[in-house]
Amino acid sequence: MAEAGRMSDPLISPELPQLVETAADGPRGGPSYTYRGAVIDCLKGGYVCRLRMDGHPLDGHSFGAAGTITPLVDLWVDEKRLPGYMRLVPKAGR
């Protein structure tokens, strides 16, 4: 029998990673967040955000809202890959 106060149900998953706001007015004028080792800095309004994560191939790129970046971080942290619809293209001169 399970101890009092302990959950023993195998269907209950561990806590999921959370997007944590670190500043309401970050370096780009909007909110800043941390998520699984990444920093996400948004413009005012929070609709255009930049990913900063050492080693991530999209480090320094801007996307939509913070919620569009978290799946990219999840795939990289968990599987070291990008979504199938994304391909890295080297910049000219590299």
LUMZA-880692 format. One record per residue: residue in three letters; x, y, z of N, C-alpha, C, O in turn. Coordinates in steps of 0.001 Angstrom, whole numbers, plus 500000, padded with zeros to 6 digits. Layout:
<palums>
r = ALA nxx = X nyy = Y nzz = Z caxx = X cayy = Y cazz = Z cxx = X cyy = Y czz = Z oxx = X oyy = Y ozz = Z
...
</palums>
This chain:
<palums>
r = MET nxx = 500833 nyy = 498819 nzz = 500000 caxx = 500000 cayy = 500000 cazz = 500000 cxx = 500882 cyy = 501250 czz = 500000 oxx = 501935 oyy = 501261 ozz = 500637
r = ALA nxx = 500469 nyy = 502283 nzz = 499304 caxx = 501261 cayy = 503515 cazz = 499208 cxx = 501229 cyy = 504275 czz = 500521 oxx = 500249 oyy = 504230 ozz = 501265
r = GLU nxx = 502340 nyy = 504986 nzz = 500790 caxx = 502413 cayy = 505818 cazz = 501991 cxx = 501410 cyy = 506959 czz = 501868 oxx = 501102 oyy = 507421 ozz = 500769
r = ALA nxx = 500912 nyy = 507398 nzz = 503009 caxx = 499980 cayy = 508514 cazz = 503014 cxx = 500641 cyy = 509744 czz = 502396 oxx = 501788 oyy = 510058 ozz = 502712
r = GLY nxx = 499923 nyy = 510437 nzz = 501522 caxx = 500448 cayy = 511654 cazz = 500912 cxx = 501306 cyy = 511414 czz = 499684 oxx = 501697 oyy = 512382 ozz = 499032
r = ARG nxx = 501617 nyy = 510173 nzz = 499337 caxx = 502430 cayy = 509877 cazz = 498150 cxx = 501543 cyy = 509376 czz = 497046 oxx = 500626 oyy = 508587 ozz = 497275
r = MET nxx = 501816 nyy = 509835 nzz = 495853 caxx = 501057 cayy = 509388 cazz = 494686 cxx = 501725 cyy = 508131 czz = 494145 oxx = 502941 oyy = 508095 ozz = 493953
r = SER nxx = 500931 nyy = 507118 nzz = 493905 caxx = 501495 cayy = 505882 cazz = 493376 cxx = 500936 cyy = 505536 czz = 492012 oxx = 501229 oyy = 504466 ozz = 491478
r = ASP nxx = 500146 nyy = 506409 nzz = 491447 caxx = 499520 cayy = 506163 cazz = 490155 cxx = 500567 cyy = 506299 czz = 489048 oxx = 501124 oyy = 507383 ozz = 488872
r = PRO nxx = 500851 nyy = 505233 nzz = 488297 caxx = 501879 cayy = 505303 cazz = 487245 cxx = 501465 cyy = 506184 czz = 486077 oxx = 502307 oyy = 506518 ozz = 485243
r = LEU nxx = 500192 nyy = 506572 nzz = 485988 caxx = 499748 cayy = 507416 cazz = 484879 cxx = 500024 cyy = 508897 czz = 485123 oxx = 499904 oyy = 509707 ozz = 484204
r = ILE nxx = 500389 nyy = 509255 nzz = 486342 caxx = 500706 cayy = 510645 cazz = 486641 cxx = 502150 cyy = 510888 czz = 486210 oxx = 503080 oyy = 510249 ozz = 486703
r = SER nxx = 502316 nyy = 511831 nzz = 485275 caxx = 503652 cayy = 512098 cazz = 484743 cxx = 504389 cyy = 513093 czz = 485632 oxx = 503769 oyy = 513831 ozz = 486398
r = PRO nxx = 505717 nyy = 513106 nzz = 485524 caxx = 506491 cayy = 514098 cazz = 486283 cxx = 506119 cyy = 515507 czz = 485817 oxx = 505547 oyy = 515683 ozz = 484741
r = GLU nxx = 506446 nyy = 516489 nzz = 486623 caxx = 506119 cayy = 517870 cazz = 486298 cxx = 506774 cyy = 518279 czz = 484980 oxx = 507948 oyy = 517994 ozz = 484744
r = LEU nxx = 506006 nyy = 518947 nzz = 484133 caxx = 506508 cayy = 519400 cazz = 482843 cxx = 507325 cyy = 520685 czz = 483022 oxx = 507079 oyy = 521454 ozz = 483951
r = PRO nxx = 508295 nyy = 520914 nzz = 482130 caxx = 509069 cayy = 522156 cazz = 482209 cxx = 508144 cyy = 523363 czz = 482050 oxx = 507159 oyy = 523310 ozz = 481314
r = GLN nxx = 508469 nyy = 524434 nzz = 482740 caxx = 507645 cayy = 525637 cazz = 482704 cxx = 508418 cyy = 526811 czz = 482100 oxx = 509619 oyy = 526968 ozz = 482319
r = LEU nxx = 507707 nyy = 527612 nzz = 481348 caxx = 508227 cayy = 528875 cazz = 480848 cxx = 508130 cyy = 529864 czz = 482007 oxx = 507040 oyy = 530108 ozz = 482525
r = VAL nxx = 509267 nyy = 530435 nzz = 482417 caxx = 509307 cayy = 531313 cazz = 483586 cxx = 509666 cyy = 532728 czz = 483146 oxx = 510725 oyy = 532949 ozz = 482557
r = GLU nxx = 508786 nyy = 533682 nzz = 483430 caxx = 509077 cayy = 535074 cazz = 483100 cxx = 510136 cyy = 535602 czz = 484064 oxx = 509986 oyy = 535504 ozz = 485282
r = THR nxx = 511201 nyy = 536158 nzz = 483508 caxx = 512285 cayy = 536696 cazz = 484333 cxx = 512276 cyy = 538214 czz = 484373 oxx = 512867 oyy = 538813 ozz = 485272
r = ALA nxx = 511610 nyy = 538851 nzz = 483404 caxx = 511504 cayy = 540312 cazz = 483385 cxx = 510298 cyy = 540710 czz = 482545 oxx = 510050 oyy = 540134 ozz = 481486
r = ALA nxx = 509556 nyy = 541692 nzz = 483022 caxx = 508432 cayy = 542211 cazz = 482243 cxx = 508935 cyy = 543090 czz = 481103 oxx = 508343 oyy = 543122 ozz = 480025
r = ASP nxx = 510038 nyy = 543807 nzz = 481352 caxx = 510666 cayy = 544659 cazz = 480339 cxx = 512114 cyy = 544223 czz = 480186 oxx = 513010 oyy = 544776 ozz = 480824
r = GLY nxx = 512336 nyy = 543236 nzz = 479343 caxx = 513676 cayy = 542694 cazz = 479136 cxx = 514494 cyy = 543513 czz = 478160 oxx = 514121 oyy = 544639 ozz = 477832
r = PRO nxx = 515615 nyy = 542961 nzz = 477684 caxx = 516539 cayy = 543702 cazz = 476824 cxx = 515962 cyy = 544141 czz = 475481 oxx = 516497 oyy = 545054 ozz = 474852
r = ARG nxx = 514884 nyy = 543507 nzz = 475032 caxx = 514287 cayy = 543883 cazz = 473751 cxx = 513005 cyy = 544702 czz = 473935 oxx = 512286 oyy = 544957 ozz = 472969
r = GLY nxx = 512722 nyy = 545113 nzz = 475175 caxx = 511573 cayy = 545965 cazz = 475437 cxx = 510307 cyy = 545241 czz = 475865 oxx = 509346 oyy = 545867 ozz = 476314
r = GLY nxx = 510310 nyy = 543923 nzz = 475725 caxx = 509159 cayy = 543119 cazz = 476130 cxx = 509565 cyy = 542114 czz = 477187 oxx = 510638 oyy = 542227 ozz = 477780
r = PRO nxx = 508714 nyy = 541138 nzz = 477422 caxx = 509026 cayy = 540158 cazz = 478462 cxx = 510203 cyy = 539262 czz = 478085 oxx = 510462 oyy = 539009 ozz = 476908
r = SER nxx = 510907 nyy = 538789 nzz = 479110 caxx = 511980 cayy = 537806 cazz = 478941 cxx = 511623 cyy = 536585 czz = 479768 oxx = 510989 oyy = 536685 ozz = 480819
r = TYR nxx = 512045 nyy = 535428 nzz = 479271 caxx = 511722 cayy = 534162 cazz = 479914 cxx = 512947 cyy = 533262 czz = 479940 oxx = 513897 oyy = 533464 ozz = 479184
r = THR nxx = 512915 nyy = 532262 nzz = 480820 caxx = 513848 cayy = 531149 cazz = 480752 cxx = 513030 cyy = 529887 czz = 480559 oxx = 511894 oyy = 529783 ozz = 481021
r = TYR nxx = 513631 nyy = 528933 nzz = 479867 caxx = 512971 cayy = 527658 cazz = 479614 cxx = 514027 cyy = 526611 czz = 479293 oxx = 514677 oyy = 526689 ozz = 478250
r = ARG nxx = 514204 nyy = 525650 nzz = 480162 caxx = 515108 cayy = 524513 cazz = 479952 cxx = 516509 cyy = 524933 czz = 479503 oxx = 517087 oyy = 524307 ozz = 478615
r = GLY nxx = 517050 nyy = 525970 nzz = 480100 caxx = 518391 cayy = 526429 cazz = 479766 cxx = 518439 cyy = 527477 czz = 478679 oxx = 519511 oyy = 528006 ozz = 478386
r = ALA nxx = 517320 nyy = 527788 nzz = 478078 caxx = 517253 cayy = 528818 cazz = 477042 cxx = 516771 cyy = 530123 czz = 477647 oxx = 516089 oyy = 530138 ozz = 478672
r = VAL nxx = 517137 nyy = 531218 nzz = 476994 caxx = 516604 cayy = 532535 cazz = 477331 cxx = 515805 cyy = 532996 czz = 476124 oxx = 516276 oyy = 532914 ozz = 474990
r = ILE nxx = 514608 nyy = 533476 nzz = 476372 caxx = 513731 cayy = 533954 cazz = 475304 cxx = 513421 cyy = 535412 czz = 475598 oxx = 512775 oyy = 535726 ozz = 476597
r = ASP nxx = 513885 nyy = 536308 nzz = 474723 caxx = 513687 cayy = 537751 cazz = 474880 cxx = 512733 cyy = 538231 czz = 473797 oxx = 512941 oyy = 537970 ozz = 472612
r = CYS nxx = 511684 nyy = 538935 nzz = 474213 caxx = 510640 cayy = 539362 cazz = 473279 cxx = 510625 cyy = 540876 czz = 473091 oxx = 511053 oyy = 541640 ozz = 473957
r = LEU nxx = 510121 nyy = 541277 nzz = 471938 caxx = 509854 cayy = 542688 cazz = 471695 cxx = 508624 cyy = 543090 czz = 472500 oxx = 507903 oyy = 542235 ozz = 473014
r = LYS nxx = 508391 nyy = 544386 nzz = 472604 caxx = 507213 cayy = 544880 cazz = 473309 cxx = 505972 cyy = 544228 czz = 472699 oxx = 505834 oyy = 544169 ozz = 471477
r = GLY nxx = 505096 nyy = 543753 nzz = 473528 caxx = 503901 cayy = 543053 cazz = 473072 cxx = 504065 cyy = 541544 czz = 473131 oxx = 503073 oyy = 540820 ozz = 473217
r = GLY nxx = 505304 nyy = 541054 nzz = 473085 caxx = 505570 cayy = 539629 cazz = 473232 cxx = 505245 cyy = 538765 czz = 472032 oxx = 505137 oyy = 537546 ozz = 472164
r = TYR nxx = 505084 nyy = 539372 nzz = 470854 caxx = 504709 cayy = 538594 cazz = 469672 cxx = 505889 cyy = 538192 czz = 468790 oxx = 505754 oyy = 537321 ozz = 467931
r = VAL nxx = 507038 nyy = 538823 nzz = 468999 caxx = 508255 cayy = 538463 cazz = 468273 cxx = 509348 cyy = 538270 czz = 469323 oxx = 509695 oyy = 539194 ozz = 470059
r = CYS nxx = 509884 nyy = 537041 nzz = 469376 caxx = 510846 cayy = 536705 cazz = 470422 cxx = 512092 cyy = 536056 czz = 469836 oxx = 512039 oyy = 535392 ozz = 468801
r = ARG nxx = 513209 nyy = 536264 nzz = 470518 caxx = 514500 cayy = 535714 cazz = 470091 cxx = 514912 cyy = 534596 czz = 471035 oxx = 514773 oyy = 534707 ozz = 472253
r = LEU nxx = 515421 nyy = 533521 nzz = 470453 caxx = 515951 cayy = 532391 cazz = 471212 cxx = 517433 cyy = 532606 czz = 471458 oxx = 518185 oyy = 532923 ozz = 470537
r = ARG nxx = 517848 nyy = 532432 nzz = 472705 caxx = 519270 cayy = 532425 cazz = 473040 cxx = 519546 cyy = 531144 czz = 473816 oxx = 519051 oyy = 530952 ozz = 474927
r = MET nxx = 520350 nyy = 530268 nzz = 473207 caxx = 520695 cayy = 529002 cazz = 473854 cxx = 521989 cyy = 528490 czz = 473249 oxx = 522035 oyy = 528101 ozz = 472082
r = ASP nxx = 523041 nyy = 528495 nzz = 474060 caxx = 524341 cayy = 528019 cazz = 473586 cxx = 524205 cyy = 526623 czz = 473007 oxx = 523604 oyy = 525742 ozz = 473621
r = GLY nxx = 524763 nyy = 526427 nzz = 471825 caxx = 524759 cayy = 525126 cazz = 471180 cxx = 523542 cyy = 524838 czz = 470331 oxx = 523570 oyy = 523921 ozz = 469509
r = HIS nxx = 522477 nyy = 525595 nzz = 470507 caxx = 521271 cayy = 525368 cazz = 469685 cxx = 521518 cyy = 525974 czz = 468313 oxx = 521986 oyy = 527109 ozz = 468224
r = PRO nxx = 521220 nyy = 525253 nzz = 467248 caxx = 521502 cayy = 525785 cazz = 465906 cxx = 520704 cyy = 527043 czz = 465556 oxx = 521063 oyy = 527752 ozz = 464616
r = LEU nxx = 519641 nyy = 527330 nzz = 466288 caxx = 518837 cayy = 528519 cazz = 466016 cxx = 519082 cyy = 529630 czz = 467035 oxx = 518295 oyy = 530570 ozz = 467141
r = ASP nxx = 520180 nyy = 529512 nzz = 467781 caxx = 520557 cayy = 530542 cazz = 468744 cxx = 520653 cyy = 531888 czz = 468047 oxx = 521329 oyy = 532016 ozz = 467027
r = GLY nxx = 519974 nyy = 532899 nzz = 468599 caxx = 520023 cayy = 534242 cazz = 468027 cxx = 518935 cyy = 534527 czz = 467007 oxx = 518801 oyy = 535669 ozz = 466565
r = HIS nxx = 518158 nyy = 533534 nzz = 466621 caxx = 517079 cayy = 533735 cazz = 465653 cxx = 515803 cyy = 534169 czz = 466359 oxx = 515560 oyy = 533825 ozz = 467516
r = SER nxx = 514991 nyy = 534938 nzz = 465627 caxx = 513710 cayy = 535403 cazz = 466163 cxx = 512563 cyy = 534627 czz = 465526 oxx = 512621 oyy = 534212 ozz = 464368
r = PHE nxx = 511524 nyy = 534452 nzz = 466329 caxx = 510340 cayy = 533705 cazz = 465910 cxx = 509122 cyy = 534468 czz = 466387 oxx = 509202 oyy = 535667 ozz = 466656
r = GLY nxx = 507994 nyy = 533782 nzz = 466492 caxx = 506777 cayy = 534381 cazz = 467021 cxx = 506830 cyy = 534445 czz = 468539 oxx = 507896 oyy = 534629 ozz = 469126
r = ALA nxx = 505684 nyy = 534294 nzz = 469159 caxx = 505569 cayy = 534363 cazz = 470609 cxx = 506410 cyy = 533274 czz = 471276 oxx = 506806 oyy = 532300 ozz = 470636
r = ALA nxx = 506673 nyy = 533453 nzz = 472565 caxx = 507522 cayy = 532523 cazz = 473315 cxx = 507044 cyy = 531081 czz = 473199 oxx = 507861 oyy = 530161 ozz = 473158
r = GLY nxx = 505745 nyy = 530875 nzz = 473147 caxx = 505194 cayy = 529521 cazz = 473039 cxx = 505536 cyy = 528820 czz = 471742 oxx = 505417 oyy = 527597 ozz = 471658
r = THR nxx = 505957 nyy = 529559 nzz = 470728 caxx = 506382 cayy = 528915 cazz = 469475 cxx = 507841 cyy = 528468 czz = 469552 oxx = 508290 oyy = 527670 ozz = 468729
r = ILE nxx = 508577 nyy = 528976 nzz = 470532 caxx = 509987 cayy = 528644 cazz = 470685 cxx = 510183 cyy = 527435 czz = 471595 oxx = 511116 oyy = 526658 ozz = 471392
r = THR nxx = 509325 nyy = 527265 nzz = 472587 caxx = 509521 cayy = 526178 cazz = 473554 cxx = 509563 cyy = 524790 czz = 472905 oxx = 510355 oyy = 523959 ozz = 473350
r = PRO nxx = 508752 nyy = 524492 nzz = 471876 caxx = 508889 cayy = 523165 cazz = 471249 cxx = 510250 cyy = 522969 czz = 470567 oxx = 510761 oyy = 521850 ozz = 470513
r = LEU nxx = 510832 nyy = 524051 nzz = 470051 caxx = 512166 cayy = 523956 cazz = 469438 cxx = 513214 cyy = 523631 czz = 470488 oxx = 514139 oyy = 522860 ozz = 470235
r = VAL nxx = 513065 nyy = 524223 nzz = 471667 caxx = 513979 cayy = 523942 cazz = 472772 cxx = 513791 cyy = 522498 czz = 473241 oxx = 514770 oyy = 521789 ozz = 473473
r = ASP nxx = 512540 nyy = 522063 nzz = 473380 caxx = 512264 cayy = 520689 cazz = 473814 cxx = 512914 cyy = 519664 czz = 472888 oxx = 513576 oyy = 518735 ozz = 473352
r = LEU nxx = 512726 nyy = 519833 nzz = 471582 caxx = 513320 cayy = 518886 cazz = 470631 cxx = 514838 cyy = 518872 czz = 470735 oxx = 515461 oyy = 517814 ozz = 470651
r = TRP nxx = 515435 nyy = 520049 nzz = 470918 caxx = 516891 cayy = 520121 cazz = 470985 cxx = 517409 cyy = 519480 czz = 472272 oxx = 518361 oyy = 518701 ozz = 472234
r = VAL nxx = 516795 nyy = 519799 nzz = 473399 caxx = 517248 cayy = 519258 cazz = 474678 cxx = 517035 cyy = 517744 czz = 474727 oxx = 517910 oyy = 517008 ozz = 475184
r = ASP nxx = 515883 nyy = 517281 nzz = 474261 caxx = 515539 cayy = 515862 cazz = 474368 cxx = 516178 cyy = 514989 czz = 473294 oxx = 516561 oyy = 513850 ozz = 473561
r = GLU nxx = 516295 nyy = 515531 nzz = 472060 caxx = 516715 cayy = 514686 cazz = 470937 cxx = 517830 cyy = 515262 czz = 470078 oxx = 518258 oyy = 514625 ozz = 469116
r = LYS nxx = 518307 nyy = 516454 nzz = 470409 caxx = 519364 cayy = 517132 cazz = 469632 cxx = 519001 cyy = 517210 czz = 468150 oxx = 519813 oyy = 516901 ozz = 467278
r = ARG nxx = 517760 nyy = 517632 nzz = 467886 caxx = 517336 cayy = 517778 cazz = 466494 cxx = 516348 cyy = 518926 czz = 466360 oxx = 515808 oyy = 519427 ozz = 467345
r = LEU nxx = 516129 nyy = 519325 nzz = 465120 caxx = 515125 cayy = 520320 cazz = 464780 cxx = 513903 cyy = 519600 czz = 464221 oxx = 513993 oyy = 518424 ozz = 463870
r = PRO nxx = 512770 nyy = 520278 nzz = 464133 caxx = 511601 cayy = 519644 cazz = 463512 cxx = 511896 cyy = 519282 czz = 462057 oxx = 512741 oyy = 519912 ozz = 461421
r = GLY nxx = 511214 nyy = 518284 nzz = 461534 caxx = 511447 cayy = 517822 cazz = 460173 cxx = 511239 cyy = 518890 czz = 459112 oxx = 511831 oyy = 518813 ozz = 458035
r = TYR nxx = 510410 nyy = 519879 nzz = 459399 caxx = 510144 cayy = 520921 cazz = 458407 cxx = 511211 cyy = 522014 czz = 458396 oxx = 511147 oyy = 522921 ozz = 457567
r = MET nxx = 512187 nyy = 521946 nzz = 459295 caxx = 513258 cayy = 522947 cazz = 459339 cxx = 514571 cyy = 522340 czz = 458887 oxx = 514905 oyy = 521210 ozz = 459244
r = ARG nxx = 515308 nyy = 523101 nzz = 458102 caxx = 516640 cayy = 522688 cazz = 457668 cxx = 517593 cyy = 523837 czz = 457877 oxx = 517254 oyy = 524994 ozz = 457629
r = LEU nxx = 518786 nyy = 523515 nzz = 458333 caxx = 519812 cayy = 524541 cazz = 458476 cxx = 520500 cyy = 524759 czz = 457148 oxx = 520923 oyy = 523812 ozz = 456484
r = VAL nxx = 520607 nyy = 526011 nzz = 456773 caxx = 521304 cayy = 526380 cazz = 455553 cxx = 522447 cyy = 527301 czz = 455965 oxx = 522208 oyy = 528362 ozz = 456541
r = PRO nxx = 523699 nyy = 526904 nzz = 455673 caxx = 524822 cayy = 527773 cazz = 456055 cxx = 524725 cyy = 529133 czz = 455385 oxx = 524308 oyy = 529245 ozz = 454232
r = LYS nxx = 525116 nyy = 530160 nzz = 456122 caxx = 525130 cayy = 531504 cazz = 455552 cxx = 526258 cyy = 531589 czz = 454545 oxx = 527272 oyy = 530904 ozz = 454675
r = ALA nxx = 526079 nyy = 532434 nzz = 453538 caxx = 527101 cayy = 532631 cazz = 452513 cxx = 528387 cyy = 533125 czz = 453160 oxx = 528355 oyy = 533965 ozz = 454059
r = GLY nxx = 529498 nyy = 532610 nzz = 452706 caxx = 530794 cayy = 533028 cazz = 453207 cxx = 531274 cyy = 532259 czz = 454420 oxx = 532304 oyy = 532598 ozz = 455003
r = ARG nxx = 530540 nyy = 531229 nzz = 454805 caxx = 530972 cayy = 530425 cazz = 455956 cxx = 531512 cyy = 529112 czz = 455499 oxx = 531927 oyy = 528295 ozz = 456320
</palums>
